Amino acid sequence: MPRRENTPIKRTIRRDQLREMVPLADSTIYEMEQRGEFPRRFALSPRCVVWDLAEVEDWLAARRSAPIARAPHPDVRQRRTRPVKGPDRAAGVALKGG
């Protein structure tokens, strides 16, 4: 995401407000920032980081205009083991225990 160095910052938002706008995990946001795919945070003090509201809104608008294709579902038939027991096996275990 290109940074707007010449544009003055009108409003900033803190992490809680960002979470309300962008329902992604903190680690996902951090990784996207490192790759340049999300607006970068900046520090107001050693313990307070904020994001430029206009940059976040522009990022959301760009995401809305160009939706991202969903990841394909995994093919569960290619699993080497089956971690979930079927209903017939679960019932047999219950009968033996009782």
PyMOL CGO cylinders between C-alpha atoms (Angstrom):
from pymol import cmd
from pymol.cgo import CYLINDER

trace = [
    CYLINDER, 0.00, 0.00, 0.00, 1.63, 3.27, -1.01, 0.3, 1, 1, 1, 1, 1, 1,
    CYLINDER, 1.63, 3.27, -1.01, 2.09, 5.78, 1.77, 0.3, 1, 1, 1, 1, 1, 1,
    CYLINDER, 2.09, 5.78, 1.77, 0.77, 9.28, 1.40, 0.3, 1, 1, 1, 1, 1, 1,
    CYLINDER, 0.77, 9.28, 1.40, 3.63, 11.41, 2.72, 0.3, 1, 1, 1, 1, 1, 1,
    CYLINDER, 3.63, 11.41, 2.72, 2.29, 14.75, 1.41, 0.3, 1, 1, 1, 1, 1, 1,
    CYLINDER, 2.29, 14.75, 1.41, -1.27, 14.35, 2.71, 0.3, 1, 1, 1, 1, 1, 1,
    CYLINDER, -1.27, 14.35, 2.71, -1.79, 15.64, 6.23, 0.3, 1, 1, 1, 1, 1, 1,
    CYLINDER, -1.79, 15.64, 6.23, -3.28, 13.18, 8.71, 0.3, 1, 1, 1, 1, 1, 1,
    CYLINDER, -3.28, 13.18, 8.71, -6.75, 14.31, 9.70, 0.3, 1, 1, 1, 1, 1, 1,
    CYLINDER, -6.75, 14.31, 9.70, -7.80, 11.49, 12.01, 0.3, 1, 1, 1, 1, 1, 1,
    CYLINDER, -7.80, 11.49, 12.01, -6.13, 8.45, 13.51, 0.3, 1, 1, 1, 1, 1, 1,
    CYLINDER, -6.13, 8.45, 13.51, -7.60, 5.31, 15.00, 0.3, 1, 1, 1, 1, 1, 1,
    CYLINDER, -7.60, 5.31, 15.00, -6.30, 2.97, 17.67, 0.3, 1, 1, 1, 1, 1, 1,
    CYLINDER, -6.30, 2.97, 17.67, -6.24, -0.83, 17.61, 0.3, 1, 1, 1, 1, 1, 1,
    CYLINDER, -6.24, -0.83, 17.61, -9.74, -1.30, 19.10, 0.3, 1, 1, 1, 1, 1, 1,
    CYLINDER, -9.74, -1.30, 19.10, -11.29, 0.96, 16.48, 0.3, 1, 1, 1, 1, 1, 1,
    CYLINDER, -11.29, 0.96, 16.48, -9.32, -0.80, 13.74, 0.3, 1, 1, 1, 1, 1, 1,
    CYLINDER, -9.32, -0.80, 13.74, -10.64, -4.18, 14.93, 0.3, 1, 1, 1, 1, 1, 1,
    CYLINDER, -10.64, -4.18, 14.93, -14.21, -2.88, 14.61, 0.3, 1, 1, 1, 1, 1, 1,
    CYLINDER, -14.21, -2.88, 14.61, -13.56, -1.82, 11.02, 0.3, 1, 1, 1, 1, 1, 1,
    CYLINDER, -13.56, -1.82, 11.02, -11.33, -4.71, 9.88, 0.3, 1, 1, 1, 1, 1, 1,
    CYLINDER, -11.33, -4.71, 9.88, -12.21, -8.11, 11.38, 0.3, 1, 1, 1, 1, 1, 1,
    CYLINDER, -12.21, -8.11, 11.38, -8.73, -9.62, 10.99, 0.3, 1, 1, 1, 1, 1, 1,
    CYLINDER, -8.73, -9.62, 10.99, -6.43, -11.00, 13.66, 0.3, 1, 1, 1, 1, 1, 1,
    CYLINDER, -6.43, -11.00, 13.66, -3.63, -8.76, 14.91, 0.3, 1, 1, 1, 1, 1, 1,
    CYLINDER, -3.63, -8.76, 14.91, -1.05, -11.19, 13.53, 0.3, 1, 1, 1, 1, 1, 1,
    CYLINDER, -1.05, -11.19, 13.53, -2.69, -11.12, 10.08, 0.3, 1, 1, 1, 1, 1, 1,
    CYLINDER, -2.69, -11.12, 10.08, -2.71, -7.31, 10.05, 0.3, 1, 1, 1, 1, 1, 1,
    CYLINDER, -2.71, -7.31, 10.05, 0.94, -7.25, 11.14, 0.3, 1, 1, 1, 1, 1, 1,
    CYLINDER, 0.94, -7.25, 11.14, 1.98, -9.70, 8.40, 0.3, 1, 1, 1, 1, 1, 1,
    CYLINDER, 1.98, -9.70, 8.40, 0.04, -7.73, 5.78, 0.3, 1, 1, 1, 1, 1, 1,
    CYLINDER, 0.04, -7.73, 5.78, 1.74, -4.52, 6.95, 0.3, 1, 1, 1, 1, 1, 1,
    CYLINDER, 1.74, -4.52, 6.95, 5.15, -6.15, 6.60, 0.3, 1, 1, 1, 1, 1, 1,
    CYLINDER, 5.15, -6.15, 6.60, 4.32, -7.24, 3.02, 0.3, 1, 1, 1, 1, 1, 1,
    CYLINDER, 4.32, -7.24, 3.02, 2.99, -3.76, 2.16, 0.3, 1, 1, 1, 1, 1, 1,
    CYLINDER, 2.99, -3.76, 2.16, -0.59, -4.98, 1.71, 0.3, 1, 1, 1, 1, 1, 1,
    CYLINDER, -0.59, -4.98, 1.71, -2.12, -2.96, 4.57, 0.3, 1, 1, 1, 1, 1, 1,
    CYLINDER, -2.12, -2.96, 4.57, -1.65, 0.64, 5.80, 0.3, 1, 1, 1, 1, 1, 1,
    CYLINDER, -1.65, 0.64, 5.80, 1.26, 0.84, 8.22, 0.3, 1, 1, 1, 1, 1, 1,
    CYLINDER, 1.26, 0.84, 8.22, 0.82, 1.84, 11.82, 0.3, 1, 1, 1, 1, 1, 1,
    CYLINDER, 0.82, 1.84, 11.82, 2.91, 4.56, 13.40, 0.3, 1, 1, 1, 1, 1, 1,
    CYLINDER, 2.91, 4.56, 13.40, 3.77, 5.35, 16.99, 0.3, 1, 1, 1, 1, 1, 1,
    CYLINDER, 3.77, 5.35, 16.99, 2.42, 8.37, 18.83, 0.3, 1, 1, 1, 1, 1, 1,
    CYLINDER, 2.42, 8.37, 18.83, 4.29, 7.35, 21.96, 0.3, 1, 1, 1, 1, 1, 1,
    CYLINDER, 4.29, 7.35, 21.96, 6.33, 4.31, 23.03, 0.3, 1, 1, 1, 1, 1, 1,
    CYLINDER, 6.33, 4.31, 23.03, 3.12, 2.51, 24.04, 0.3, 1, 1, 1, 1, 1, 1,
    CYLINDER, 3.12, 2.51, 24.04, 0.54, 3.90, 21.60, 0.3, 1, 1, 1, 1, 1, 1,
    CYLINDER, 0.54, 3.90, 21.60, 0.32, 2.97, 17.92, 0.3, 1, 1, 1, 1, 1, 1,
    CYLINDER, 0.32, 2.97, 17.92, -2.31, 4.30, 15.52, 0.3, 1, 1, 1, 1, 1, 1,
    CYLINDER, -2.31, 4.30, 15.52, -3.39, 4.03, 11.90, 0.3, 1, 1, 1, 1, 1, 1,
    CYLINDER, -3.39, 4.03, 11.90, -4.44, 6.83, 9.56, 0.3, 1, 1, 1, 1, 1, 1,
    CYLINDER, -4.44, 6.83, 9.56, -8.21, 6.50, 9.20, 0.3, 1, 1, 1, 1, 1, 1,
    CYLINDER, -8.21, 6.50, 9.20, -8.21, 7.72, 5.59, 0.3, 1, 1, 1, 1, 1, 1,
    CYLINDER, -8.21, 7.72, 5.59, -5.63, 5.08, 4.59, 0.3, 1, 1, 1, 1, 1, 1,
    CYLINDER, -5.63, 5.08, 4.59, -7.64, 2.30, 6.23, 0.3, 1, 1, 1, 1, 1, 1,
    CYLINDER, -7.64, 2.30, 6.23, -10.86, 3.49, 4.55, 0.3, 1, 1, 1, 1, 1, 1,
    CYLINDER, -10.86, 3.49, 4.55, -9.08, 3.64, 1.17, 0.3, 1, 1, 1, 1, 1, 1,
    CYLINDER, -9.08, 3.64, 1.17, -7.77, 0.09, 1.73, 0.3, 1, 1, 1, 1, 1, 1,
    CYLINDER, -7.77, 0.09, 1.73, -11.31, -1.14, 2.54, 0.3, 1, 1, 1, 1, 1, 1,
    CYLINDER, -11.31, -1.14, 2.54, -12.72, 0.58, -0.56, 0.3, 1, 1, 1, 1, 1, 1,
    CYLINDER, -12.72, 0.58, -0.56, -10.03, -1.03, -2.73, 0.3, 1, 1, 1, 1, 1, 1,
    CYLINDER, -10.03, -1.03, -2.73, -10.83, -4.45, -1.28, 0.3, 1, 1, 1, 1, 1, 1,
    CYLINDER, -10.83, -4.45, -1.28, -14.52, -3.96, -1.95, 0.3, 1, 1, 1, 1, 1, 1,
    CYLINDER, -14.52, -3.96, -1.95, -13.98, -2.90, -5.57, 0.3, 1, 1, 1, 1, 1, 1,
    CYLINDER, -13.98, -2.90, -5.57, -11.69, -5.87, -6.37, 0.3, 1, 1, 1, 1, 1, 1,
    CYLINDER, -11.69, -5.87, -6.37, -12.85, -8.91, -4.36, 0.3, 1, 1, 1, 1, 1, 1,
    CYLINDER, -12.85, -8.91, -4.36, -10.31, -11.62, -3.68, 0.3, 1, 1, 1, 1, 1, 1,
    CYLINDER, -10.31, -11.62, -3.68, -11.06, -15.18, -4.81, 0.3, 1, 1, 1, 1, 1, 1,
    CYLINDER, -11.06, -15.18, -4.81, -11.73, -17.60, -1.97, 0.3, 1, 1, 1, 1, 1, 1,
    CYLINDER, -11.73, -17.60, -1.97, -9.26, -20.36, -1.27, 0.3, 1, 1, 1, 1, 1, 1,
    CYLINDER, -9.26, -20.36, -1.27, -10.32, -23.81, -2.55, 0.3, 1, 1, 1, 1, 1, 1,
    CYLINDER, -10.32, -23.81, -2.55, -11.63, -26.33, -0.04, 0.3, 1, 1, 1, 1, 1, 1,
    CYLINDER, -11.63, -26.33, -0.04, -9.14, -29.04, 0.90, 0.3, 1, 1, 1, 1, 1, 1,
    CYLINDER, -9.14, -29.04, 0.90, -9.66, -32.50, -0.57, 0.3, 1, 1, 1, 1, 1, 1,
    CYLINDER, -9.66, -32.50, -0.57, -10.29, -34.56, 2.56, 0.3, 1, 1, 1, 1, 1, 1,
    CYLINDER, -10.29, -34.56, 2.56, -9.95, -37.80, 0.59, 0.3, 1, 1, 1, 1, 1, 1,
    CYLINDER, -9.95, -37.80, 0.59, -6.20, -37.16, 0.37, 0.3, 1, 1, 1, 1, 1, 1,
    CYLINDER, -6.20, -37.16, 0.37, -5.70, -37.29, 4.14, 0.3, 1, 1, 1, 1, 1, 1,
    CYLINDER, -5.70, -37.29, 4.14, -3.41, -40.04, 5.39, 0.3, 1, 1, 1, 1, 1, 1,
    CYLINDER, -3.41, -40.04, 5.39, -5.36, -40.48, 8.62, 0.3, 1, 1, 1, 1, 1, 1,
    CYLINDER, -5.36, -40.48, 8.62, -8.94, -39.82, 9.55, 0.3, 1, 1, 1, 1, 1, 1,
    CYLINDER, -8.94, -39.82, 9.55, -8.92, -37.95, 12.88, 0.3, 1, 1, 1, 1, 1, 1,
    CYLINDER, -8.92, -37.95, 12.88, -12.73, -37.83, 13.21, 0.3, 1, 1, 1, 1, 1, 1,
    CYLINDER, -12.73, -37.83, 13.21, -14.44, -41.08, 14.13, 0.3, 1, 1, 1, 1, 1, 1,
    CYLINDER, -14.44, -41.08, 14.13, -17.56, -42.05, 12.25, 0.3, 1, 1, 1, 1, 1, 1,
    CYLINDER, -17.56, -42.05, 12.25, -20.87, -42.52, 14.07, 0.3, 1, 1, 1, 1, 1, 1,
    CYLINDER, -20.87, -42.52, 14.07, -20.62, -46.35, 13.91, 0.3, 1, 1, 1, 1, 1, 1,
    CYLINDER, -20.62, -46.35, 13.91, -17.19, -46.42, 15.62, 0.3, 1, 1, 1, 1, 1, 1,
    CYLINDER, -17.19, -46.42, 15.62, -18.18, -43.96, 18.34, 0.3, 1, 1, 1, 1, 1, 1,
    CYLINDER, -18.18, -43.96, 18.34, -21.24, -46.03, 19.26, 0.3, 1, 1, 1, 1, 1, 1,
    CYLINDER, -21.24, -46.03, 19.26, -19.20, -49.25, 19.42, 0.3, 1, 1, 1, 1, 1, 1,
    CYLINDER, -19.20, -49.25, 19.42, -16.74, -47.68, 21.85, 0.3, 1, 1, 1, 1, 1, 1,
    CYLINDER, -16.74, -47.68, 21.85, -19.58, -46.50, 24.06, 0.3, 1, 1, 1, 1, 1, 1,
    CYLINDER, -19.58, -46.50, 24.06, -21.13, -50.00, 24.20, 0.3, 1, 1, 1, 1, 1, 1,
    CYLINDER, -21.13, -50.00, 24.20, -17.86, -51.67, 25.17, 0.3, 1, 1, 1, 1, 1, 1,
    CYLINDER, -17.86, -51.67, 25.17, -17.23, -49.21, 27.98, 0.3, 1, 1, 1, 1, 1, 1,
    CYLINDER, -17.23, -49.21, 27.98, -20.66, -49.67, 29.58, 0.3, 1, 1, 1, 1, 1, 1,
]
cmd.load_cgo(trace, "trace")
